[in-house]
Amino acid sequence: MRERFHELARFGLVGGFNAATYFGGYTALVILGVPYLLAALISFLVSASLGYWLHEHWTFKGATPTVRGWMAWLAAQGSATLLNLALLALLVDGFDMNSILAQAVLMPVTPIATYFVGRRFVFSRA
């Protein structure tokens, strides 16, 4: 039980780092004039890749990262990101919300799902 708590704490710390990486990259790209959905995709690829490495090495204390594991993590993260993109487009285009504010509102949408999917299907030693 104690180890699971520590695992959740590590997941949260890595997730916070990834969220900051994602949101910082997204915001910078939008400010530079990159369309918001493309900015979201680019930021996703960078932050999800960093997240895989950090989770494999630290959160779940797994083996050496592999291409297969990275692809599985990108697939899990990609599913969550598709949900994020759909909701982002709904808020921005449907409700005329500022694109940066909309992404800030959506930041907590995916972490719980990606924890369970990652733990069960991606990080083998978890």
C-alpha positions as CSV (number, residue, x, y, z in Angstrom):
1,M,0.0,0.0,0.0
2,R,2.8,2.4,0.9
3,E,4.6,1.7,-2.3
4,R,1.5,2.3,-4.3
5,F,1.2,5.7,-2.6
6,H,4.8,6.5,-3.5
7,E,4.1,5.4,-7.1
8,L,1.1,7.7,-7.3
9,A,3.1,10.6,-5.9
10,R,5.9,10.0,-8.5
11,F,3.3,9.8,-11.2
12,G,1.8,13.1,-10.1
13,L,5.2,14.8,-10.0
14,V,6.1,13.5,-13.5
15,G,2.6,14.5,-14.7
16,G,3.0,18.0,-13.3
17,F,6.3,18.3,-15.1
18,N,4.7,17.0,-18.3
19,A,1.8,19.3,-17.9
20,A,4.1,22.3,-17.6
21,T,6.1,21.1,-20.6
22,Y,3.0,20.6,-22.6
23,F,1.3,23.9,-21.6
24,G,4.5,25.9,-21.9
25,G,5.1,24.6,-25.4
26,Y,1.5,24.9,-26.4
27,T,1.4,28.5,-25.2
28,A,4.6,29.5,-26.8
29,L,3.6,28.0,-30.2
30,V,0.2,29.7,-30.1
31,I,1.8,33.0,-29.3
32,L,4.2,32.5,-32.2
33,G,1.1,32.0,-34.5
34,V,1.0,28.3,-34.8
35,P,-2.6,27.1,-35.2
36,Y,-3.9,25.9,-31.8
37,L,-4.6,22.3,-32.8
38,L,-1.1,21.9,-34.4
39,A,0.4,23.5,-31.4
40,A,-1.4,21.0,-29.2
41,L,-0.2,18.0,-31.3
42,I,3.5,19.2,-31.3
43,S,3.4,19.8,-27.6
44,F,1.8,16.4,-27.0
45,L,4.6,14.6,-28.9
46,V,7.3,16.3,-26.9
47,S,5.7,16.0,-23.5
48,A,4.5,12.4,-24.0
49,S,8.0,11.3,-25.0
50,L,9.6,12.9,-22.0
51,G,6.8,11.4,-19.8
52,Y,7.5,7.9,-21.1
53,W,11.1,8.1,-20.3
54,L,10.5,9.5,-16.8
55,H,7.8,7.1,-16.0
56,E,9.8,4.1,-17.1
57,H,12.8,5.1,-15.2
58,W,11.3,6.6,-12.1
59,T,7.6,6.3,-11.6
60,F,7.2,2.6,-12.3
61,K,10.9,1.7,-11.9
62,G,10.8,-0.4,-15.0
63,A,13.4,-1.7,-17.4
64,T,15.3,0.2,-20.0
65,P,12.9,2.1,-22.2
66,T,12.0,0.4,-25.5
67,V,10.6,1.5,-28.8
68,R,7.6,-0.9,-28.2
69,G,7.0,0.6,-24.8
70,W,7.3,4.2,-26.1
71,M,4.8,3.4,-28.9
72,A,2.4,1.8,-26.4
73,W,2.7,5.0,-24.2
74,L,2.2,7.3,-27.2
75,A,-0.9,5.2,-28.2
76,A,-2.3,5.6,-24.6
77,Q,-1.4,9.2,-24.5
78,G,-2.7,9.7,-28.0
79,S,-6.1,8.4,-27.1
80,A,-6.3,10.8,-24.2
81,T,-5.0,13.6,-26.4
82,L,-7.8,13.0,-29.0
83,L,-10.3,13.5,-26.2
84,N,-8.4,16.7,-25.2
85,L,-8.4,18.0,-28.8
86,A,-12.1,17.3,-29.3
87,L,-12.9,19.1,-26.0
88,L,-10.5,21.9,-26.9
89,A,-12.1,22.5,-30.3
90,L,-15.5,22.4,-28.6
91,L,-14.5,25.1,-26.1
92,V,-12.6,27.3,-28.6
93,D,-14.9,26.9,-31.7
94,G,-18.2,26.0,-30.1
95,F,-18.1,28.3,-27.0
96,D,-15.7,31.0,-28.3
97,M,-13.3,30.5,-25.4
98,N,-9.7,31.8,-25.6
99,S,-7.6,28.9,-26.8
100,I,-5.0,29.2,-24.0
101,L,-7.7,29.5,-21.3
102,A,-9.5,26.5,-22.8
103,Q,-6.4,24.4,-22.6
104,A,-5.8,25.5,-19.0
105,V,-9.3,24.4,-18.1
106,L,-8.8,21.0,-19.8
107,M,-5.4,20.2,-18.2
108,P,-6.8,17.8,-15.5
109,V,-8.9,15.8,-18.0
110,T,-6.4,13.0,-18.8
111,P,-4.1,12.2,-15.9
112,I,-6.1,9.5,-14.1
113,A,-6.9,7.6,-17.3
114,T,-3.3,7.6,-18.4
115,Y,-2.2,6.4,-15.0
116,F,-4.4,3.3,-15.1
117,V,-3.7,2.6,-18.8
118,G,0.1,3.1,-18.3
119,R,0.2,1.0,-15.2
120,R,-1.8,-1.9,-16.8
121,F,-0.6,-1.9,-20.4
122,V,2.7,0.0,-20.8
123,F,5.0,-0.3,-17.9
124,S,5.5,-4.0,-17.5
125,R,7.1,-4.0,-14.0
126,A,4.3,-2.0,-12.5
